[in-house]
Amino acid sequence: MLKGFTLKERSWIWYDWANSAYSAIVTAAVAPAFFASMAESGGLDKVTANSYWGYATSAATLVVALLAPILGTIGDYRNMKMRFFKVFLIISILSTAALAVTDKWLSILIIYMVTIIGNSGANLFYDAFLVDVTDEDRMDKVSTYGYALGYIGGSTIPFIAALALIMFGEKIGIPTKLATQLSFVITAVWWAVFSIPILKNVKQIHYIEPEPHVIRNSFRRIANTFMNIRQYKHIFLFLLAYFFYIDGVGTIIHMATVYGSSVGIDQNSMILALLVIQIVAFPCAIVFGNLARRLGNHIMITVGIAIYIVICLLGYRMQTALEFWLLALLVATSQGGIQALSRSYFGKMIPKEKANEFFGFYDIFGKFAAIMGPALFAFTADITGNSRFGVLSVALLFIIGGGLFLMSYPKKEGT
């Protein structure tokens, strides 16, 4: 599958295989369900538990969002990108493993917030490495294959192992709660092992030479970028669109299982459906990438946004496990494609020597979006007393994001 890629490209792609275990087990499936179960044992009702999970997600992403621009700007200096990447990678792996040592809902929330900070910080620099491992003509292919490999391997193999342990552990004397906690250990170990290629083979080749007063000059560089915003008008218009539509994508990822639980879908059905997403998303991500090369990645991003609007509308009416499964399949068609193509679309736009600075903005728009979406879901569910209106409110994010994205098309893609 990866024979046509260089060593640097393969090593970069392998990190998606590594950290996708976190996305599947901690972000999307096991951790939310584990929290919901422990919260119920601790006396919280389902709507309140949904709200707490949404607010915790928003609070954690706020920390990274505030740090992202300055971290990204400092990361543009020679050798700094990998140093920051390593720090956040260590934080994320250790905190994921720490989820295995508690069954208190408040502790789970706090540790989960740390995992978000670590994973999001590492991803900022991982995304920025895209410009160091390949050229513009191959960015769509490399980016989509990263997501595809993550789905078929990182999101599937450890997910199946965790799922089997949770569902059948009691038959070999492992209680369900312990099996769930062991799944977090599996995630951490998988993540650590398959991060080795990127740590070993990927280097920063686009950079700014170190200079005195790094932090002060980094703030100055950020200010200069904003002062020259007219020069990057289509970039910032795209970022504004991205702010809204990627918010919707992230909200659905974070809130799917707690929403499913609140409308009566049992845990095993949800976890199995999420497993199917990982398998189906593998070929779909590659198809999105192939179609992007023929039609343009801006066209395929628009298609992805439209599909997500339909998902929100159907999610509002969802009542049965079968409908949850059908929605899961619909998500699988677009989730990897819209994320991968957004990353490569942006990578083509930006000046390469300022990749970290611009991916810092990319990250802050994405992270502030991740604050708004779960909070919007939680607030709407709170004031209506019905989580269905929470998922319906997410459609508004895709509608606004889609409209702005249509306005952001440059005259020539990638310029």
Summary of the structure (lengths in Angstrom):
residues: 415
radius of gyration: 20.2
end to end distance: 30.5
largest distance: 63.8
contacts: 1599
relative contact order: 0.17
helix: 86%
strand: 0%
